[in-house]
Amino acid sequence: MGESTPNEIHAAFDDPQYRAAVVDLLAVITYGEISAFERLAEDAKLAPTLQDKVALASMASVEFGHVGRLIDRLERLGADPYEAMAPFVPAIEEFHRHTAPADWLEGLIKAYVGDGLAADFYREIAAFVDADTRDLIIASLDDAGHSAFVVDRVKKAIQTDHRVGGRLALWGRRLMGEALSQAQRVAADRDALSALLAGGVDRPGMDLAALGRMFTRLTEAHAQRMAELGLDA
Amino acid sequence: MGESTPNEIHAAFDDPQYRAAVVDLLAVITYGEISAFERLAEDAKLAPTLQDKVALASMASVEFGHVGRLIDRLERLGADPYEAMAPFVPAIEEFHRHTAPADWLEGLIKAYVGDGLAADFYREIAAFVDADTRDLIIASLDDAGHSAFVVDRVKKAIQTDHRVGGRLALWGRRLMGEALSQAQRVAADRDALSALLAGGVDRPGMDLAALGRMFTRLTEAHAQRMAELGLDA
């Protein structure tokens, strides 16, 4: 939608399908943050030291810190935030059920790789919404630089025991696979969201070739993150 | 210590026992917040609705939000924050082990009554430290008004089923008893903290009568909180 003035935003929200798509998008991001908070807080229990526990709990708190503003925006769009989140609960919970970390390192990688992937994905989608919504989404994806500590811990663990690397590389691939399969499930279920990506008469969208390029960008960024951790993608 | 200028603060910290007491005090508050975060995040799982879960997770995040600044201050005082916290881990963990909530309502009351009691206690102690330390402590005890939701939920539950009130009143008494017994354990173990309360040549302190009055204030405030919840203390 490019640069938007307040007028354009208002006009966009006059289209009920556009409004529904933005509500869906903000709702899935909100529940994703709530759920990430829960999992990070849970995984913090596996921390080998109090310092590591504080670092992971910080990541959890940063995620949760975005929830209030997202809920406010959903309310201002006339949605019940909790009803709006409900359709996304099964897919996100299913993702977490299928990717429960077996130990501290798996939890760290999930925090880093999973959040990174989600952030990349939502940033791609944010290109198709009005400037206000986009700014809110981008701000909500900020991890406050906490993930640097994950890179440090995982690299050290691999230096200490090289065999760890193979297991964790497999784990990273599993995270990517589960994320894609749940994202596909959400896209198939939510017509307004799919329509947003497809575009409309007065709104640019993605054709299949563009979707393919987006998918390539997401997998390349994932591979880049794995490499930063010292792992094969 | 009354109003302090930067000079006075510096002078106070020249006394190694005063510095040790402030490090102890900030460390026990810091670990208390980390631990409260963990328990609230855990108890949020018991929430009957997503809205309730978000409310309790917000309380957890607010608690954790104070941790960064406390850790910074400990470092500026020349302490290793994690070493400084270590002596307080057993008492705080023991408190939580003895007060694991059996259900959502017990968790809510623990969040409200436990945090309230801790905040009152640290506020009392803050009267005996320099203004900078006191400001940091008071700011760290702010619950951002989240506890109003606890009062609402507990009152509604008692209105729905009057028998709940008796069980929850007993639970409140148990929380108070466990908190006092762990506080006593900490006070007995940490000479610098006890000395801070006792005062010194150039520092006002509490005699036994003053300690008794503080205890009375704490129990009165506890009874007040229980009454706000609609429970006998």
Interface residues (C-beta under 8 A of the other chain):
Chain A: I34 F37 E38 A41 E42 A44 K45 T49 L50 Q51 K53 V54 A57 S58 A60 S61 F64 G65 V67 G68 I71 Y82 M85 A86 V89
Chain B: I34 F37 E38 A41 E42 A44 K45 T49 L50 Q51 K53 V54 A57 S58 A60 S61 F64 G65 V67 G68 I71 Y82 M85 A86 V89
